[in-house]
């Protein structure tokens, strides 16, 4: 029997590859920052061993990728497609992402997420990608707007079990049809510029 090779995706500046336990030190550098996890609904990592366990049990799963800068070869965040209550059908997934604070404002989350959306629709054959953010997480809201997600609804009391609380959550959706239309429109704009 042949061994499955891990999927590796690439963008202009990034490599999206599986997480490895050997990434624990680099991941911890960013995941321990209280500005990162709590905004996404998870507590800051407490030490490198805690990060190692999270990589093994949470991040090292199919369709979750380390966001690696090509120029350094080191992971600076994570992006993935997940099945859950929001995305429970076979032809849909929820997009999740986080990037280390030193790399905020550089367009890395949208760049990694664009590639994940392309992968979802072209490689995995999905029809819908959901995405959400908690009230007050303006950075995540802005990423979703840049990616073309459309507002669907707000839930006033979303359980956030890892943080032991409930929050107001906003849900957005991008369909394959909308993505294709946007992609075709962007291609025409690029052609006209030339």
N, C-alpha and C positions, 0 to 999 in steps of 0.2 A: 504494500500500500504506500502511496506517495504522500509525503508530508506537505501539509498546506503551508504556503508561504504567506507571511503577514501582508496585509494590504498597506501600501505606503502611497500617500497622496502628496502632490506637490503644487505649490503656487510660486509666484515670482520670488518671494522672500522666505517662504516657509516650507518645511517638510512636516507632514502629518503622519505620524507613525504610532504603533502600539506603545503603551507604557510598559516599562520594565522596572522591577524592584530596584535595580541599580540607579534609577532616576531619583531615588528618594531624597538625596541631599539637595539637588537642584529644585525639585518640586517643593520641598519644605521651605526653601528661601522665600518663595512667593505665597504659598498656602498658609503660612503662619501669620501673615499680615491681616489684622482685623478689618481692613477695608475690602478684602477680597471675598472670603467665604460667607460671612454673615449676610452680605447683600444678595447672595445667591441661595441662602437658606442652609448653610452648613457652617459649623464652628471652625475657627482657625485651628490649624494643626498644632499639636502641642510639642512635638519633637520629631526627630528624623525617623525613629522607630514607628511612631504613630502614622507618619506619612507612608512608610513602607507597607504597613498593614492596609492602609486606604488604597494604595496602588494595587496591591494584591487582590483585595476584596471588592473594590468599587471601580477603579479606573482601568484595570487590565481585563476588560471585557470587550466582546465584539462591538465594533462601531464607535468606540471611544478612543481618541487619539491624543497623544502628546503633541502640542504645538511647539515645533522646534525651529529656531532661527537658523537659516542656512549658514549665515556668517559665523556662528559660534558652534553649531551642532548640539546646542543645549536646549532642553525644554523650558518654556516660559509660561505655559498655560495648558489648557485642555479644551477640546471640542468633541462633541459626540452627538449621535442620534440614539434616542432611547425610546423604549416602549413603556407606557405607563397608563394611568387612568385617562389622561388627556389624549394619548395616541395609542389606542388599544387595537385598532384594526390592522390587518396585515399590510395594507398599502399606505400606512402613515407612520410617522415618528415625531418625537419632540427633539428639537435642537437645543443643546445646552452648551455653554462656553464660559470660560473665565481666563483672564490674562493677568500676569503679575503686574503690580502697580508701576514699576519703572517703565513698562511698555505701553501704558495707557496713552491714548491720544495719538497713536501712530498708525491707526487703521489696521492693526493686526487682528483684532476680533472680527471685523467685517471680512477681511481677506480669508481667514481660516474658515469662517462660516459660509462664505460664498462657495468655497470648494466643497464643503460638506453638503450644501444644498445641491450642487451639481452632482455629486456622488449619489445623493439620495434619489434624485429624479432620473439620472442617466444610467447609473450602474446598478442601483438597487430596485429600480422600477416603481418607486413610491409615487403616490398621487398627491399627498398632502404632507406638509411639514408644519408642525405647531411650534410656537415659541411663547414663553411668558416671562414676566418680570414682576417683582414685588413693588408695590407703591413706593416711590421715592428713589428707585434705582434708575435714575435718568440716563446713565451711561448705557445700560442694557436696552432701555427703551430706544435710544438713539441708534444703536446698532441694528435693532430690528426694523426701524424705519428705513435706514439705508439699504437694507436687504430686500425691501419691498413687502414686508409682512403687513397684513391688514388686520385692524382691530376687530375682535369678535365679541368679547364680553369682559366684565369685571366681576370677580367673586370677592365679596366683602370679608369672608372668613375662610381663608385657605390654611389648612393645618401645615405647620412647618415643624415636623417632629424632631429633627436634629437640633433645632433651636428651642424646642419646648414652648412654642407660641403659635398664634394664628396671625395672619397678615392679610392685607388687601392685595389681591393679585390680578394682573391684567393678562389676557390671553389674546394672542395674534396668530394668524394663519397665512401660509403661502401655499397656493396650489401649483401643481405642475403647469397648468395652463397659463396662470399669471406669470410664472417664472419664464416660460418659453416666450411669451409676448414681450416681456421686459428684456430678455436676452436678445431677441430679434431686433427690438428697437435700438438697443445699445450698439449692436453690430452695424445697423444702418447709419447711426450717428458717427461711428468710427470711420466708415467708408467715406462719408461726406467730408470728413476732415482731411482726408488724404488728397 
